Amino acid sequence: MKRSLTIAALTLLTLAGPVAGDTASPRPDTPLSMVRDGQPMKLTYQLKASAWAIILPITGKATFHVDLERDTYRITSKVKTTGLADLLVNYDLSLSATGYVRDDKLDTYAFVSQNRDGKKNRRVELTYGDSDVAMTVRPEFGDLGQPPATPRQKLDALDPITALINFGLEPRTDSANPCGGPIKVFDGRQLSHLHLEYAGMKTVRSQAWRGEAIECHVILDRVAGYDEDEIGEQKNLSGIDGPLRMWLAPLSNGATLPVRIEADSEDIGKVVLQASKLKFEPIVREQAAADKRGG
């Protein structure tokens, strides 16, 4: 039971503000192209999860604050189980990532993950270099999986929170597969590729957005850093029975962010994540300076 509840919490990561009522109206500009053209932006994005274990509600929340400058970005994130879920699993994770804004993607430079689960309280620090990803982990992992990720595999992937935000911001070039992907994620030990299959359009309602969304089914490819018997096969997430289903909002500014995620778990039934906040705002330097002087 506890393992599946932890996986449900982890699912929160895998992953000119259009809000409720916005519908698809694609245009050539994308958030990254606008940032690169000199308009800094900030994104506030929040997902809330809910499920039931017998008669107890399992709830969680993941919040992302993203600052996009012309050349660099910063993401901070907090993931925490809430309410009665703490009776069954304690999950409290703080994450941050910095890196570079390219014309069509984000590139990680540094990533920090600090878990406060009351036991190991593990901290992971990654720094992306030219030939490898430097890592500091306290307490250390027991091993790095069989086989461990190679330097090239690590450099070809993104940290978990950059991977999610990059997935939402990167341009979609294949009209036959608006889901995009694959999403390549490295968390310091496990290297995963998430493959997305387009499953049509569906009307979706969430607290932050409603409209026709792109339905995608997600399959996890465990590439490296896992136990030996888990490598080399495309599978569902641990504790998940059937495909993880994700609906992407095709926003008017060119972003494509998940607004609803569903998965059927083996022990606690259906886990549902919904976007509760989704807002793009320009960063106005003059106003920020005036606020600072006035404060």
C-alpha positions in Angstrom: 0.0 0.0 0.0 2.6 2.5 1.0 4.7 2.0 -2.1 1.6 2.7 -4.3 0.8 5.8 -2.4 4.3 7.1 -2.8 4.1 6.4 -6.6 0.8 8.4 -6.6 2.7 11.3 -5.1 5.6 10.9 -7.5 3.2 11.0 -10.4 2.8 14.7 -9.6 6.2 15.2 -11.2 6.0 13.1 -14.2 5.4 16.2 -15.6 -0.6 36.5 -21.2 -2.2 33.8 -19.2 -4.7 31.4 -20.8 -7.0 30.3 -18.0 -10.6 28.9 -17.7 -12.4 29.1 -21.1 -9.3 29.4 -23.2 -9.4 27.3 -26.3 -6.9 26.3 -29.0 -5.9 29.1 -31.3 -2.3 28.3 -32.4 -0.1 31.0 -33.6 3.6 31.1 -34.7 4.8 32.6 -31.4 5.6 30.3 -28.5 6.6 31.2 -24.9 10.2 30.4 -25.6 10.4 32.5 -28.8 8.8 35.4 -27.0 11.2 35.1 -24.1 14.1 34.9 -26.6 12.8 38.0 -28.3 13.2 39.9 -25.0 9.9 39.4 -23.1 10.7 37.7 -19.8 7.9 35.6 -18.4 6.8 33.8 -15.3 4.6 30.8 -15.1 2.7 29.6 -12.0 1.5 26.0 -12.4 -0.1 23.8 -9.9 -1.4 20.2 -10.0 -3.6 18.7 -7.3 -4.0 14.9 -6.8 -6.8 12.9 -5.3 -7.6 9.3 -4.6 -9.2 7.0 -2.1 -7.7 4.2 0.1 -10.7 2.3 1.5 -12.4 5.3 3.2 -9.5 7.7 3.6 -8.8 10.4 1.0 -5.4 10.6 -0.5 -4.5 14.1 -1.6 -1.4 15.9 -2.8 -0.2 19.0 -4.4 2.7 20.0 -6.7 3.4 23.7 -7.3 5.8 25.1 -9.9 7.1 28.7 -10.1 9.0 29.3 -13.3 11.0 32.4 -14.3 12.0 32.6 -17.9 14.6 35.2 -18.9 16.1 35.7 -22.3 19.0 33.3 -21.7 18.3 31.6 -18.4 15.5 30.1 -16.4 14.8 29.1 -12.8 12.2 26.7 -11.5 11.2 26.0 -7.9 8.8 23.3 -6.9 7.1 21.9 -3.8 5.4 18.5 -3.8 3.6 17.4 -0.6 0.9 15.0 0.4 -1.8 16.7 2.5 -4.7 15.9 4.8 -5.2 12.3 5.8 -2.7 11.0 3.3 0.0 11.8 5.9 -1.3 9.0 8.0 -0.3 6.5 5.3 2.7 8.1 3.6 4.8 11.1 4.4 6.0 12.9 1.3 7.5 16.4 1.4 9.8 17.3 -1.5 11.5 20.6 -2.4 13.1 21.0 -5.9 14.8 23.6 -7.8 16.5 23.8 -11.2 18.4 26.4 -13.2 19.6 26.4 -16.8 19.6 27.9 -20.2 16.7 29.0 -22.5 17.3 27.9 -26.1 15.1 28.8 -29.1 13.2 25.5 -28.9 13.9 24.0 -25.4 15.3 24.4 -21.9 18.7 22.9 -20.9 19.5 22.0 -17.3 22.6 23.4 -15.7 21.9 22.6 -12.0 19.2 20.6 -10.1 18.6 20.2 -6.3 16.1 17.8 -4.8 15.5 17.7 -1.0 13.1 15.1 0.4 12.0 15.3 4.0 10.3 12.0 4.6 11.4 11.6 8.2 13.8 8.8 7.4 16.6 9.3 4.9 15.8 12.9 4.1 17.9 12.5 1.0 19.4 15.5 -0.9 20.5 15.2 -4.5 22.5 17.8 -6.3 23.3 17.6 -10.0 25.5 19.9 -12.1 25.5 19.4 -15.9 29.0 19.8 -17.5 30.4 19.3 -21.0 31.2 15.6 -20.6 29.2 14.3 -17.6 26.7 15.2 -14.9 28.4 15.8 -11.5 26.4 14.5 -8.6 26.4 14.8 -4.8 23.9 12.7 -2.8 23.5 12.6 1.0 22.8 9.9 2.1 24.3 8.1 -0.9 22.3 5.7 -3.0 22.9 2.0 -2.2 23.8 1.6 -5.9 23.3 3.3 -9.2 21.3 0.5 -10.9 22.2 -2.2 -13.4 23.4 -0.8 -15.7 23.9 2.8 -14.4 23.2 5.7 -16.8 26.2 6.6 -19.0 27.5 10.2 -19.1 26.0 10.7 -22.6 22.6 9.3 -21.5 22.5 11.7 -18.5 23.4 14.7 -20.6 20.8 13.8 -23.2 18.1 14.0 -20.5 16.7 16.7 -18.3 16.0 16.8 -14.5 12.4 16.0 -13.5 11.0 19.5 -13.1 12.8 21.0 -16.2 11.6 17.9 -18.2 8.0 18.7 -17.3 8.1 22.4 -17.9 10.2 21.9 -21.1 7.6 19.4 -22.3 4.9 22.1 -22.0 6.9 24.8 -23.7 8.7 23.1 -26.5 7.3 23.6 -30.0 5.1 20.8 -31.5 6.3 20.1 -35.0 4.6 16.7 -35.8 1.0 17.3 -36.6 0.3 13.6 -36.6 1.5 13.4 -32.9 0.6 16.5 -31.0 1.5 14.7 -27.8 5.2 15.3 -28.5 7.9 13.5 -26.6 9.6 11.4 -25.8 10.3 13.0 -22.4 13.8 12.0 -21.2 14.3 12.3 -17.4 17.3 11.7 -15.1 16.8 12.1 -11.4 20.3 11.3 -10.2 19.9 7.6 -10.4 17.1 6.5 -12.7 17.0 7.4 -16.4 13.5 7.1 -17.9 12.0 7.8 -21.3 8.3 8.5 -21.3 6.7 7.8 -24.7 3.4 9.4 -25.6 0.7 8.0 -27.9 -2.0 10.3 -29.4 -5.5 9.1 -28.5 -7.7 11.9 -29.9 -9.3 15.0 -28.4 -11.6 15.2 -25.4 -13.4 17.9 -23.5 -11.7 18.4 -20.2 -12.6 20.6 -17.2 -10.3 21.5 -14.4 -10.1 24.3 -11.9 -7.6 26.2 -14.1 -8.7 25.4 -17.6 -11.5 23.9 -19.7 -11.8 23.1 -23.4 -10.8 20.5 -26.0 -7.6 18.8 -24.8 -5.2 16.4 -26.5 -5.4 12.9 -25.0 -2.1 11.1 -24.7 -1.3 7.7 -23.2 2.1 7.4 -21.5 4.4 4.4 -21.4 7.5 4.4 -19.2 10.7 3.0 -20.7 13.2 2.2 -17.9 16.5 2.8 -19.7 19.1 2.8 -16.9 19.6 3.1 -13.1 16.9 0.6 -12.2 17.2 -2.9 -10.8 18.5 -5.3 -13.4 15.2 -7.1 -13.9 13.4 -3.8 -14.7 15.7 -2.6 -17.5 14.9 -2.8 -21.2 11.1 -3.2 -21.2 8.4 -0.6 -21.7 6.1 -0.7 -18.8 3.6 1.2 -16.7 4.7 3.1 -13.7 5.1 0.9 -10.6 1.8 0.5 -8.8 -0.2 1.5 -11.9 -2.6 -0.8 -13.7 -3.2 0.2 -17.3 -1.9 3.3 -19.2 -1.3 6.6 -17.5 -3.7 9.0 -19.4 -2.8 12.6 -19.8 -4.7 15.5 -21.3 -2.8 18.5 -22.7 -4.3 22.0 -23.0 -3.3 23.6 -26.4 -2.9 27.1 -25.1 -3.3 30.2 -27.2 0.3 31.3 -26.5 1.7 28.0 -28.0 2.3 26.2 -24.7 0.9 22.6 -24.3 0.6 21.8 -20.6 -1.0 18.8 -18.8 -4.3 19.9 -17.2 -5.5 16.4 -16.2 -3.8 13.1 -15.5 -5.5 9.8 -14.6 -4.1 6.4 -13.6 -5.6 3.3 -12.2 -3.5 2.1 -9.3 -3.3 -1.5 -8.0 -4.2 -0.7 -4.4 -6.0 2.6 -4.2 -8.1 2.8 -7.4 -8.1 5.8 -9.7 -5.6 8.6 -9.1 -6.6 11.9 -10.6 -4.4 15.0 -11.0 -5.9 18.3 -12.2 -4.4 21.7 -12.9 -5.6 24.1 -10.2 -3.4 27.0 -11.3 -2.1 27.9 -14.7 -1.0 31.4 -15.4 1.6 33.1 -17.7 2.6 36.7 -16.8 5.2 39.0 -18.3 8.0 40.1 -16.0 7.9 43.9 -16.1 11.3 45.2 -15.0 10.3 48.8 -14.6 7.4 47.9 -12.3 9.5 45.5 -10.3 12.1 48.2 -9.7 9.4 50.7 -8.7 7.9 48.2 -6.2 11.3 47.6 -4.7 11.9 51.4 -4.2 8.5 51.8 -2.7 8.9 49.0 -0.3 
